[in-house]
Amino acid sequence: MPIIKIISLYIAAILFIFAGISHFRKERFYMKTMPVYIPYHKAMVLISGIAEIVLGLGLLIPLTRIYASWGLILLLIAVFPANIYMATSGRFHRIPAILLWLRLPLQFVLIWWIYQYT
């Protein structure tokens, strides 16, 4: 694997591990991002945090990398409604609207990035 791809892999893994940890450190923020039609908000926040940590770590292990990559892709798709909710709900006044809207196409960039390791 080329060095740039290895560096990119470690950056992605670190990104997801820290994002997962933030679900526990900033639980109230993540609870606020949950669309009203999704049940069990707290459980969903905690489960998605655990998934990000475990799958991020899985990227670092060659034996689990493919499974972790597909798991992260599915997770990114699963949390997309929360990103849409953040952009459309009007509940996130402290975050510039342009950033909330730019986050939507960023999900596709993240999916493409992680797809490189499938």
C-alpha positions in Angstrom: 0.0 0.0 0.0 1.4 3.4 -0.9 2.5 5.6 2.0 -0.1 8.3 1.3 -2.8 5.7 1.5 -1.4 4.4 4.8 -1.3 7.9 6.2 -4.9 8.5 4.9 -6.0 5.3 6.6 -4.6 6.3 10.0 -6.1 9.8 9.7 -9.5 8.2 8.9 -9.2 5.8 11.8 -8.2 8.6 14.2 -11.1 10.8 12.9 -13.7 8.1 13.6 -12.3 7.0 16.9 -12.3 10.6 18.2 -15.7 11.2 16.7 -17.0 8.2 18.6 -15.4 9.4 21.8 -17.1 12.7 21.3 -20.5 11.0 21.5 -19.8 10.3 25.2 -18.1 13.6 26.0 -20.8 15.8 24.2 -23.8 13.5 24.6 -26.2 16.4 24.9 -25.1 17.9 21.6 -25.6 14.6 19.8 -29.0 14.1 21.4 -30.0 17.4 19.9 -29.0 16.2 16.4 -31.5 13.3 16.5 -34.6 13.7 14.3 -37.8 13.4 16.3 -39.0 10.4 14.3 -36.0 8.3 15.4 -36.7 6.4 18.7 -34.4 5.9 21.6 -32.2 8.9 21.1 -29.8 8.3 23.9 -29.3 4.6 22.9 -28.8 5.6 19.3 -26.2 8.3 20.2 -24.3 5.8 22.4 -24.5 2.9 20.0 -23.3 5.1 17.1 -20.4 6.3 19.3 -19.4 2.8 20.1 -19.7 1.8 16.5 -17.4 4.7 15.4 -14.8 3.7 17.9 -14.9 0.0 17.2 -15.0 0.5 13.4 -12.3 3.1 13.5 -10.1 0.7 15.4 -11.1 -2.0 12.9 -9.6 0.1 10.1 -6.2 -0.3 11.7 -6.3 -4.1 11.7 -5.6 -5.6 8.2 -7.8 -8.6 9.0 -10.9 -6.5 9.8 -10.2 -3.5 7.6 -12.7 -4.5 4.8 -15.5 -5.2 7.3 -14.8 -2.0 9.2 -14.8 0.0 6.0 -18.2 -1.4 5.0 -19.5 -0.9 8.5 -18.4 2.8 8.5 -20.0 3.3 5.1 -23.3 1.9 6.4 -22.9 4.0 9.5 -22.4 7.2 7.4 -25.5 6.4 5.5 -27.4 5.7 8.7 -26.5 9.0 10.3 -27.3 11.0 7.2 -30.8 11.9 8.4 -29.3 13.4 11.5 -27.2 15.7 9.3 -30.2 16.7 7.2 -32.1 17.4 10.5 -29.2 19.6 11.7 -29.3 21.6 8.5 -33.1 22.0 8.4 -34.3 22.1 12.0 -33.1 25.6 12.9 -31.9 24.3 16.3 -28.2 24.9 15.6 -27.8 28.7 15.6 -24.3 28.7 16.9 -23.1 26.7 13.8 -23.1 28.8 10.6 -25.8 27.5 8.3 -23.3 27.1 5.4 -21.3 24.6 7.5 -24.4 22.6 8.3 -25.3 22.4 4.6 -21.7 21.7 3.5 -21.7 18.8 5.9 -24.2 16.9 3.7 -21.9 16.5 0.6 -19.0 15.9 3.0 -20.8 12.7 4.0 -20.3 11.5 0.4 -16.6 12.4 0.5 -16.2 10.4 3.7 -18.0 7.5 2.1 -15.7 7.7 -0.9 -12.6 8.0 1.4 -13.5 4.9 3.4 -14.5 3.0 0.3 -10.8 3.1 -0.7 -10.2 0.5 2.0 -12.8 -2.0 1.1 
